[in-house]
Amino acid sequence: TNSKRAVPPPCPPCVRAPTEMDGGEAEAPAANTEPIEISFKLTDQESIKFKLKPKAPFQKIVDAIGKKFHINTDEINFIDADGRRIAKSTFDQSVKALGIEDGDQLSGLLTQVGGAGSCPAA
């Protein structure tokens, strides 16, 4: 007997990005996995550099700064490359979410305790 089996339809072609071997452009590496380098300068201190992934939380930088300068990071106001203060409530966000990019220079200002009082005349 001649029994014919049902042949499944062919699979649709795989969808993928062109590669150099295809004569197309190579796929760009994922932006979230390539490390970025940023630098940080605390008032009157040397500048230090960090390499980290864009998805790393900003708190990772804060902790490293505290260890490097032997300082309580609650006493530092962190300033981004555009001169804006980075709120402590956002330290759990990624550096990418905070708009920090490769090559950015962050700075830190020590919180001033007290104020300008009046000196009694001598």
C-alpha positions, 0 to 999 in steps of 0.5 A: 500500500502507498501510505503517504505521511503528512509532511510538516510545513517548513519552518520560517526562516530564523530571524537574526541580525546580520553578521560580518560573515553575511556581508552585513554589519556586526551586531553591536555589543549590548550597552548594559554589559560593556563597562563604563569608566567614570571619575570622582573628585572629592573637594581637595582630594585626588580624583579616582576612577571607577569601572563598572557596568551601567546596570550597577547601582550607584550605591556601589560607587558610594560605598567604594568612595567611603572606603577610599577616603575613609569618610562617612558618605552621609557627609558627602553631597554627590554632584553629577557631570551636569552639576546636579545633586544626586539625591540619596534616595536614588542611590539604589538606581543604576548608574544608567538610570541616573544618566551617568555615562562613560567618561563622566566626572562626578564630584563630591562636596562635604556637607557643611555643619554649622554656619556663619555665626557672628563673632563678638567684637573683641 
